[in-house]
Amino acid sequence: MNKPKSAAGHDTQYSKIQLNECFACGPDNPQGMALRFTFDEEKHQALCLFKLDKRFQGPPGHSHGGIIATILDEAMGKVNKLRSVIALTKSMNIEYMKPVPLNAPLLAVGFELAVHGRQHHNGAEIRDADGQVLARSEGVFIAVDPKRLAEKLKMRSSESKEDGTSSKPLK
C-alpha cells in the first residue's frame, strides 16, 4: 500500500503561495478549520479525518450546512492536486443526507469523476465513524494557469497596499 501523500496548503509544482490563509485548510489562518488532507494515489482520493467543535454549530449538536459545504468543496478541490493543477470551483451540488454531528470522528473523501479539458468533475463525501455517508457533493472545477494567477495575486496585493484595503475581488 502506498503511504498517503501530505497535502498541506495550496502549493503545486508550478507555484507556491507564501501564506496559506485558506479558511478550510490554511495553517496561517488562526480562525480557520485547519483541515489536513492526505492522498491515496492508487484510489485517486483526498482524505481528511476531522472533528467539528461547537463553533461550527448549526442545528443543536450538529454542523451548520455552510460548514459542510466548505468541507466538501475543499475535499473535491484537493483531488486536483493529484493532477498537479490549480483549479477553482465553478459549481457544486450538495446532498445533505443526515445531520453531521459535532465532536464526533468524521472522514471527508474527495474523488475524481471525469476530466474534460480544463474542467475537472469531482465528488466528495462526509462519512461518520461507521462509514455511513452523511453528505455528498459533485462539483466542476476549472484549471487555471498558475503563472497568471500568481500575477493577479501579486497585482492585487500591490493595489491593496496602495489604497489601504485588505481585499479586492480578482478580475
Secondary structure by P-SEA (a helix, b strand, c coil): cccccccccccccccccccccccccccccccccbbbbbbcccccbbbbbbccccccccccccccaaaaaaaaaaaaaaaaaaacccccccccccccccccccccbbbbbbbbccccccbbbbbbbbbcccccccccccbbbbbccaaaaaaaaaaaaaaaaaacccccccc
